[in-house]
Amino acid sequence: MFICILVLLAGCGQDASTAGVLTGQEPPKADIRVDGQLHETKLGSYCWTARCVDTIGADEQLKGEEPVKVSHGAKVEFVMDYKPLPNKFNVLQMKEDGKHTELHVADHSFQAPIEKGVYYYSFGVWWMDSTRENVVHGDAFYHFVLEVA
């Protein structure tokens, strides 16, 4: 008789010294601001207070969503009413043809493309420990779609 036991342990890097830094059952709501107007994002995959959730990609999650219409080169700002704010950011832009581009993020914002078209975005944020290297308290990916007219 042969018995095999597999144990899998997973976590988000939170320990007793960081307990309570993040609150709630899931990451906070986030919006984008374009030309002074707020637009909702969809929460994608995340790890939050020792719970990790994996979702489908931005392009799949956003199928059928009405794109936010923006002018070429418009400033797209990530807005979150939560303390503490995340301190690491990444934006991945996906075109309908499947091409992916990582964008530069400065001051929680990036520039919309110059070329006309529909673009899908995954805005990744991390709450990194300020004193311990490579320690993440939580992360989340927010998805939205823009149309450059």
C-alpha positions as CSV (number, residue, x, y, z in Angstrom):
1,M,0.0,0.0,0.0
2,F,1.4,3.4,-1.0
3,I,0.1,6.7,0.6
4,C,1.0,10.1,-0.8
5,I,0.3,13.3,1.1
6,L,0.8,16.7,-0.5
7,V,0.7,19.8,1.6
8,L,0.6,23.2,0.0
9,L,1.1,26.4,2.0
10,A,0.7,29.8,0.5
11,G,0.6,33.3,1.9
12,C,1.0,37.0,1.1
13,G,4.0,37.8,3.2
14,Q,2.1,39.2,6.2
15,D,3.4,38.4,9.7
16,A,2.6,39.5,13.3
17,S,4.7,42.7,13.0
18,T,2.6,43.8,10.0
19,A,-0.8,42.5,11.1
20,G,-3.5,45.3,10.8
21,V,-1.6,47.3,8.1
22,L,-4.3,46.3,5.6
23,T,-8.0,46.2,6.4
24,G,-11.1,44.8,4.9
25,Q,-11.9,41.5,3.1
26,E,-10.5,42.6,-0.2
27,P,-8.5,45.5,-1.7
28,P,-10.1,48.9,-1.7
29,K,-12.1,50.2,-4.7
30,A,-10.0,52.1,-7.2
31,D,-10.9,54.5,-10.0
32,I,-9.2,56.2,-12.9
33,R,-9.5,59.9,-13.4
34,V,-9.4,61.3,-17.0
35,D,-10.1,64.9,-17.8
36,G,-11.5,65.4,-14.2
37,Q,-14.0,62.6,-14.5
38,L,-13.8,59.4,-12.3
39,H,-14.4,56.0,-13.9
40,E,-14.6,52.7,-12.1
41,T,-12.1,49.9,-12.5
42,K,-12.7,46.1,-12.1
43,L,-10.8,44.3,-9.4
44,G,-8.8,41.4,-10.8
45,S,-6.4,39.1,-9.0
46,Y,-5.2,40.0,-5.5
47,C,-3.6,38.9,-2.3
48,W,-5.1,40.7,0.7
49,T,-4.9,39.9,4.5
50,A,-3.7,36.3,3.9
51,R,-6.3,35.6,1.1
52,C,-5.3,35.3,-2.5
53,V,-7.8,35.3,-5.4
54,D,-6.9,34.6,-9.0
55,T,-9.2,36.0,-11.8
56,I,-9.2,35.9,-15.6
57,G,-7.1,38.5,-17.5
58,A,-8.0,42.1,-18.1
59,D,-9.0,41.6,-21.8
60,E,-11.3,38.7,-20.9
61,Q,-12.7,40.4,-17.8
62,L,-13.5,43.5,-19.7
63,K,-15.2,41.9,-22.7
64,G,-18.5,43.8,-23.4
65,E,-17.5,46.8,-21.2
66,E,-18.0,50.2,-22.6
67,P,-14.5,51.8,-23.0
68,V,-13.7,55.1,-21.4
69,K,-13.3,57.5,-24.3
70,V,-10.1,59.6,-24.1
71,S,-8.2,62.0,-26.3
72,H,-4.7,60.9,-27.5
73,G,-2.0,61.5,-24.9
74,A,-4.5,62.2,-22.1
75,K,-3.3,61.8,-18.5
76,V,-4.8,58.7,-16.9
77,E,-4.6,58.9,-13.1
78,F,-5.1,56.0,-10.6
79,V,-7.3,57.1,-7.7
80,M,-7.8,55.2,-4.4
81,D,-9.3,56.5,-1.2
82,Y,-7.4,54.3,1.2
83,K,-4.6,54.6,3.7
84,P,-1.9,53.5,3.3
85,L,-1.7,53.9,-0.4
86,P,0.2,51.3,-2.4
87,N,3.9,52.2,-2.9
88,K,4.7,50.2,-6.0
89,F,2.9,50.4,-9.4
90,N,2.9,48.7,-12.8
91,V,0.7,49.2,-15.8
92,L,0.3,46.7,-18.6
93,Q,-1.4,47.9,-21.8
94,M,-2.9,45.3,-24.1
95,K,-4.2,46.0,-27.6
96,E,-6.9,44.0,-29.3
97,D,-4.2,42.3,-31.5
98,G,-2.7,40.8,-28.4
99,K,0.4,43.0,-28.2
100,H,1.4,43.8,-24.6
101,T,3.4,46.9,-23.5
102,E,4.5,47.8,-20.0
103,L,4.0,51.6,-19.4
104,H,5.9,54.1,-17.2
105,V,4.0,55.2,-14.1
106,A,4.8,58.5,-12.5
107,D,2.8,60.1,-9.7
108,H,0.1,57.4,-9.9
109,S,-0.5,58.2,-13.6
110,F,0.4,57.4,-17.2
111,Q,-0.3,58.9,-20.6
112,A,-2.9,57.4,-22.9
113,P,-1.7,56.3,-26.3
114,I,-1.4,58.6,-29.3
115,E,-2.7,56.0,-31.8
116,K,-6.5,55.6,-32.1
117,G,-7.9,52.3,-30.9
118,V,-9.2,50.3,-28.0
119,Y,-6.7,49.4,-25.2
120,Y,-7.1,47.2,-22.2
121,Y,-5.2,47.9,-19.0
122,S,-4.1,46.0,-15.9
123,F,-2.9,48.4,-13.3
124,G,-1.0,46.4,-10.6
125,V,-0.3,47.9,-7.2
126,W,1.7,46.6,-4.2
127,W,1.8,47.5,-0.6
128,M,5.6,46.9,0.0
129,D,7.1,46.9,3.5
130,S,9.1,50.2,4.0
131,T,11.8,48.6,6.1
132,R,12.1,45.0,4.9
133,E,13.2,44.3,1.3
134,N,10.9,42.2,-0.8
135,V,8.2,41.9,1.8
136,V,4.7,42.5,0.4
137,H,1.7,43.2,2.6
138,G,-0.8,43.0,-0.2
139,D,-1.3,43.4,-3.9
140,A,-4.1,44.0,-6.4
141,F,-4.7,44.3,-10.1
142,Y,-7.3,46.7,-11.4
143,H,-8.6,46.5,-15.0
144,F,-10.2,49.0,-17.3
145,V,-10.5,49.7,-21.0
146,L,-9.9,53.0,-22.9
147,E,-10.7,54.1,-26.4
148,V,-8.5,56.7,-28.0
149,A,-10.7,58.7,-30.4
